[in-house]
Amino acid sequence: MPDPLLVPMRLGDLDLRNAIAMAPCTRCMSPDGIPTADVAAYYGRRAADGVGLVISEGTVISQRANGYPDVPGIFSEQQVEAWSRVTDAVHRGGGTMVCQIWHTGAYAHPRLNGGQASESPSGVSPEGYHSRLREPDGSPVPYAPSEPMGERRIREVIQDFRRAAAHAREAGFDGVEIHGAHTYLIDQFTNLNWNRRDDAWGGESRCRFAGEVAKVVVEELGSGRVLFRFSPYWSAGQRAWVKPAKTLPLLLSTLWEAGVRILHASSPSFDLPVIPVEALPEEKREVAQPDPEGKLPLHRATRLLWPGQLIGVGELSLDRARIALADEEIDVAAFGRALIANPRFVTRIREGKPLREYTPDMLMHLE
Ligand SMILES: Cc1cc2nc3c(=O)[nH]c(=O)nc-3n(C[C@H](O)[C@H](O)[C@H](O)COP(=O)(O)O)c2cc1C
């Protein structure tokens, strides 16, 4: 039987050489928001090695959207030009690449976004300290207070997403992935810990922002070139959805109506049970085989609710990924840390060689 990871497949309008995706991984190596020649070589190497789909690191849609040092943007001409050198490198390697478009919302910081206030649905600020900022004496920097977004600002940011999608096309990307995960702006609207609005963007309409962003991006690129990433559970506390059983079907039906057909369900660990079985219609609950606490892994719940295609991720071993693909739990398997650690990931799979273990010091340089 052929290796399910290595079988060519069609994801939306994209013809992929195989079912392996590079998950989006922020590298903080693009000074002034401009990807360098090293960034182009880094992605190009993985494409030349044979990765089916390369998803770029989170790429901010405006200066104000930025929350981390040296992350790339896709809002200026210079950035578009620099990205076109990256997509050229990937295409030369025979690969396909989408741009993950990102607004960090309350995680933005005036020290990183040109001195502007961070913005979020209801002015809730992240707990704790910024992971990448330090005072000159080495002490931690708290997150900045965020401003609640008014109607006008919401409309502007939706248009920023549209413009980012158009810029991605201009830069030669084959599509985009909307970053609706990990408690950044879109997920802050979806998550009731962050969205306390009682207007047409809150409560039962908390997924509307995700839907409106998706709609304009789909208008720009077509359904077959738009991925949407989401994450009901990224870590405990403020970053987890409050009502996953209600929110998951609500988000998925909103995205379907908006024209999204490809989801990238982000879970820290593929088999972690995080979705209460009540998220499913009654007739599907029995086949879903929940754990003793009545919970399902994100991908199983999503598969049972979503008629479109699905990318899976989260501590996937090669064998777990093969089973998930063969059993049609997912259509594409994404790998994050393993692809940072192994520029020759696909070659190693083909040759049956062991993968190099990821260690955080690998983030210090682009190999
Ligand atoms: C260094 C690093 C940077 C990441 N940056 C992003 C990002 O920009 N956007 C995103 O959606 N996820 C990001 N993630 C999450 C990964 O895409 C992936 O979901 C996660 O690492 C789990 O997959 P893995 O177990 O295969 O690494 C990042 C993860 C790591 C380790």
The ligand as an SDF file (V2000), in Angstrom:
LIG
                    3D

 31 33  0  0  0  0  0  0  0  0999 V2000
    7.8270   28.2690   17.0500 C   0  0  0  0  0  0  0  0  0  0  0  0
    6.3690   28.1220   16.7310 C   0  0  0  0  0  0  0  0  0  0  0  0
    5.7230   29.1560   16.0880 C   0  0  0  0  0  0  0  0  0  0  0  0
    4.3590   29.0400   15.7700 C   0  0  0  0  0  0  0  0  0  0  0  0
    3.7480   30.0380   15.0690 N   0  0  0  0  0  0  0  0  0  0  0  0
    2.4580   29.8910   14.6530 C   0  0  0  0  0  0  0  0  0  0  0  0
    1.8620   30.8450   13.7810 C   0  0  0  0  0  0  0  0  0  0  0  0
    2.4730   31.8200   13.3290 O   0  0  0  0  0  0  0  0  0  0  0  0
    0.5650   30.6420   13.4310 N   0  0  0  0  0  0  0  0  0  0  0  0
   -0.1700   29.5700   13.8790 C   0  0  0  0  0  0  0  0  0  0  0  0
   -1.3390   29.4390   13.5440 O   0  0  0  0  0  0  0  0  0  0  0  0
    0.4060   28.6320   14.6690 N   0  0  0  0  0  0  0  0  0  0  0  0
    1.6940   28.7510   15.0520 C   0  0  0  0  0  0  0  0  0  0  0  0
    2.2840   27.7540   15.7800 N   0  0  0  0  0  0  0  0  0  0  0  0
    1.5570   26.4990   16.0460 C   0  0  0  0  0  0  0  0  0  0  0  0
    1.9230   25.4550   14.9810 C   0  0  0  0  0  0  0  0  0  0  0  0
    1.4110   25.8180   13.7060 O   0  0  0  0  0  0  0  0  0  0  0  0
    1.3490   24.0550   15.3270 C   0  0  0  0  0  0  0  0  0  0  0  0
   -0.0470   24.1260   15.3610 O   0  0  0  0  0  0  0  0  0  0  0  0
    1.8570   23.5430   16.6510 C   0  0  0  0  0  0  0  0  0  0  0  0
    3.2740   23.6750   16.7420 O   0  0  0  0  0  0  0  0  0  0  0  0
    1.4860   22.0540   16.8560 C   0  0  0  0  0  0  0  0  0  0  0  0
    2.0120   21.2660   15.8150 O   0  0  0  0  0  0  0  0  0  0  0  0
    3.3490   20.3660   16.0340 P   0  0  0  0  0  0  0  0  0  0  0  0
    3.0640   19.5260   17.2470 O   0  0  0  0  0  0  0  0  0  0  0  0
    3.4590   19.5660   14.7680 O   0  0  0  0  0  0  0  0  0  0  0  0
    4.4950   21.2990   16.2650 O   0  0  0  0  0  0  0  0  0  0  0  0
    3.6390   27.8750   16.1300 C   0  0  0  0  0  0  0  0  0  0  0  0
    4.3190   26.8420   16.7900 C   0  0  0  0  0  0  0  0  0  0  0  0
    5.6620   26.9470   17.0760 C   0  0  0  0  0  0  0  0  0  0  0  0
    6.3620   25.8020   17.7610 C   0  0  0  0  0  0  0  0  0  0  0  0
  1  2  1  0
  2  3  1  0
  2 30  2  0
  3  4  2  0
  4  5  1  0
  4 28  1  0
  5  6  2  0
  6  7  1  0
  6 13  1  0
  7  8  2  0
  7  9  1  0
  9 10  1  0
 10 11  2  0
 10 12  1  0
 12 13  2  0
 13 14  1  0
 14 15  1  0
 14 28  1  0
 15 16  1  0
 16 17  1  0
 16 18  1  0
 18 19  1  0
 18 20  1  0
 20 21  1  0
 20 22  1  0
 22 23  1  0
 23 24  1  0
 24 25  2  0
 24 26  1  0
 24 27  1  0
 28 29  2  0
 29 30  1  0
 30 31  1  0
M  END
$$$$
